[in-house]
Amino acid sequence: MDSEENIRSLRMAVRAWLRENVPAGWREAMTGTDQASFVSAQRDWFAKLSEAGYATPHWPEGWPGGGRSLVEQKVIFEEVARADAPRLILFFVALYHAACTLLECGTAEQRERYLPGILAGEIWCQGFSEPNAGSDLASLKTRAERRGDHYVINGQKTWSTMAQYADRCLLLARSDRSGPPQAGLTYLLLDMKSKGVSVRPISQITGDDEFAEIFFDDVEVPVTDRVGEEGNGWAVAQATLASERGLTLVELSQRMRYSLPLLRDLMRARRCEGDSAARRDLGALIARVDATCALADQYLLKRISGTEVAGDASMVKLHYSRTLREFVSLGRRLSGLQGQYDPGFMRGATQETGNWTLDFMNSYNWSIAGGSDEIQRNIIAERLLGMAREPKNWQLESPA
Ligand SMILES: Cc1cc2nc3c(=O)[nH]c(=O)nc-3n(C[C@H](O)[C@H](O)[C@H](O)COP(=O)(O)OP(=O)(O)OC[C@H]3O[C@@H](n4cnc5c(N)ncnc54)[C@H](O)[C@@H]3O)c2cc1C
């Protein structure tokens, strides 16, 4: 029951637990080039959160930690942000994308087979994007050819977050090329240790390599690891994409709000508290951050009351990504030359670390991942404003 009393006492319990359990110095454990310390810090944090029941509040009743309402889940996300606790970046795809897809579209046997592994700390990755299929995901070409009781996979995926650590992959592949692009896709659960899988981490400008390319060379996947019917992968993929239901944006916008003192402290350190241009920009940013938090909250309330319309999620995502860019740009500008030193890097960094050059570079993740800003604008124009649909195969007019 979401009575005010229950929600308040959950909030206090989560807050007290976080106060006791957020590992001191977790940022240091995740800074630098040491992969092993990053992975073990993430595993330790996952184990703690999971034991307390705060890693799986979105799972149904009957599973450890499960059965929480959307309001309760929101409280947990807000408190995690407030406590500046680490994000579960290594396990996010497993806990949300994989688990929710299995819960919504998997068979009972698949749920029994895979959910306990996720609870035990298995890492999953999402293999949707390809070098020529990102915004236009339906044009993907990785092939899944049925041969008896298994599929044979050939092709390539890219930008797959944490794929180099993953035990399993949510794979969207083409099993039929004869129809329209969204038909003929099949959704498979692929064991990353299968023969013929190779993974190549992608080095980013930040120095991190949080995603990777995956190559498939005659990889066999049993038919029992297909989710949904053959050729129905597009519909299953929608369950994957909708799996976290806006909670991430609630958490991220709250993190931005709790990080505002970084900018105040920077102004003090740089002795520009009295600078009217800097004060004006900070004031405008505070208002924008507040608006982002309000939009994220409103979006979640719409989901709870069933009044969400197509395009609402795009508004929040776009607002968040633009506000984040303004936040880190202001930090970078105020920190002057000092902010331009070699930033080092931090694996799985939250967005606002006060390491402004690194934060600035990382902010680009959010204007691309999960649908770029341009795509969100198209969705808002077409679905919220009812403007004409973008013509297929549009081309910029070449200058006369
Ligand atoms: C941090 C991060 C993590 C990611 N993790 C994963 C993952 O785990 N698994 C996975 O499968 N993918 C992942 N991705 C990939 C992501 O989904 C794609 O990068 C994204 O969908 C954009 O596709 P693209 O990179 O192919 O760019 P493209 O689609 O080629 O777009 C290039 C540019 O053209 C613009 N553009 C494209 N089409 C239009 C249009 N119709 N109208 C106007 N402008 C347009 C885009 O906005 C962009 O600026 C991740 C990406 C990032 C940045």
The ligand as a Gaussian input file, in Angstrom:
#p B3LYP/6-31G(d) Opt

LIG

0 1
 C       26.799000       5.244000     -23.846000
 C       26.120000       4.391000     -24.863000
 C       25.713000       3.103000     -24.517000
 C       25.084000       2.298000     -25.470000
 N       24.752000       1.013000     -25.109000
 C       24.198000       0.201000     -26.042000
 C       23.932000      -1.182000     -25.718000
 O       24.198000      -1.644000     -24.607000
 N       23.409000      -1.962000     -26.675000
 C       23.105000      -1.512000     -27.930000
 O       22.587000      -2.274000     -28.731000
 N       23.360000      -0.207000     -28.276000
 C       23.901000       0.642000     -27.376000
 N       24.197000       1.952000     -27.705000
 C       23.971000       2.392000     -29.091000
 C       22.859000       3.413000     -29.250000
 O       21.595000       2.796000     -29.125000
 C       23.045000       4.081000     -30.631000
 O       24.295000       4.742000     -30.609000
 C       21.975000       5.077000     -30.941000
 O       20.746000       4.421000     -31.159000
 C       22.321000       5.921000     -32.202000
 O       22.651000       5.086000     -33.259000
 P       24.008000       5.293000     -34.091000
 O       25.136000       5.425000     -33.123000
 O       24.065000       4.208000     -35.102000
 O       23.859000       6.699000     -34.804000
 P       23.048000       6.980000     -36.136000
 O       21.689000       6.382000     -36.038000
 O       23.881000       6.620000     -37.311000
 O       22.898000       8.556000     -36.064000
 C       23.970000       9.456000     -36.423000
 C       23.447000      10.879000     -36.264000
 O       22.356000      11.097000     -37.164000
 C       21.207000      11.517000     -36.457000
 N       20.014000      10.917000     -37.070000
 C       19.827000       9.611000     -37.372000
 N       18.593000       9.430000     -37.901000
 C       17.978000      10.637000     -37.894000
 C       16.689000      11.093000     -38.284000
 N       15.801000      10.252000     -38.754000
 N       16.400000      12.417000     -38.116000
 C       17.320000      13.288000     -37.601000
 N       18.575000      12.907000     -37.216000
 C       18.893000      11.605000     -37.354000
 C       21.402000      11.004000     -35.035000
 O       20.698000      11.785000     -34.103000
 C       22.904000      11.164000     -34.860000
 O       23.222000      12.478000     -34.514000
 C       24.828000       2.793000     -26.795000
 C       25.230000       4.088000     -27.127000
 C       25.874000       4.885000     -26.189000
 C       26.303000       6.276000     -26.574000

